[in-house]
Amino acid sequence: MKKTYKIEVDCAGCALKMEDAAKKTAGVKEATVNFMTQKMIVEFEDGADAASVMKAVLKNCKKVEDDCEIYL
């Protein structure tokens, strides 16, 4: 399953760091962050609970960019 989330990120470099952090999160099969559109597309592993995975994604993204926002 794929879902798109609105994000708030300040620069393209930060977006890349958020993308890498999201990809390393358990339950995420693939993640893409588009700085220009301020969106994150996340494809979840089969059987993963999207809501709980996204809470972990946000936590991991805040470790690399503490002022980022993902609107769940």
C-alpha positions in Angstrom: 0.0 0.0 0.0 1.2 3.5 -0.9 0.2 6.7 0.9 1.2 10.3 0.3 1.8 12.8 3.2 2.3 16.5 3.2 5.6 17.5 4.7 7.3 20.7 5.8 11.1 20.6 5.0 13.4 23.6 4.6 15.8 22.5 1.9 16.5 19.7 -0.7 19.4 18.3 1.5 17.0 18.0 4.4 14.5 16.3 2.2 17.1 13.7 1.2 18.0 13.1 4.9 14.3 12.6 5.7 13.9 10.2 2.8 16.9 8.1 4.0 15.5 8.0 7.5 12.1 6.9 6.3 13.6 4.1 4.2 15.4 2.8 7.2 12.2 2.6 9.3 10.8 -0.9 10.0 7.6 -1.4 8.0 8.6 0.9 5.1 9.2 -0.8 1.8 10.1 2.4 -0.1 10.0 6.1 0.5 10.4 9.2 -1.7 10.5 12.8 -0.5 9.9 15.6 -3.1 11.2 18.9 -1.8 9.5 20.9 -4.6 6.0 19.6 -3.9 6.6 19.2 -0.1 5.3 15.6 -0.2 6.5 12.2 1.0 5.3 9.0 -0.7 5.6 5.9 1.5 5.1 2.3 0.4 4.5 0.0 3.3 5.6 -3.6 3.8 2.7 -6.1 3.5 0.7 -6.3 6.7 2.3 -3.2 8.2 0.1 -0.8 10.2 0.5 2.5 8.3 -0.4 4.7 11.3 2.2 3.2 13.7 4.9 3.0 11.0 4.4 6.7 10.2 4.8 7.6 13.8 8.1 5.8 13.7 9.0 7.5 10.4 8.3 11.0 12.0 10.4 10.1 15.0 13.3 9.0 12.8 13.1 12.0 10.6 13.1 14.3 13.6 16.4 12.7 14.7 18.1 14.0 11.5 16.0 17.3 11.1 14.4 18.3 14.3 12.2 21.0 12.7 10.7 18.8 10.0 7.0 18.1 10.0 5.0 15.2 8.5 1.2 15.8 8.5 -0.2 12.4 9.4 
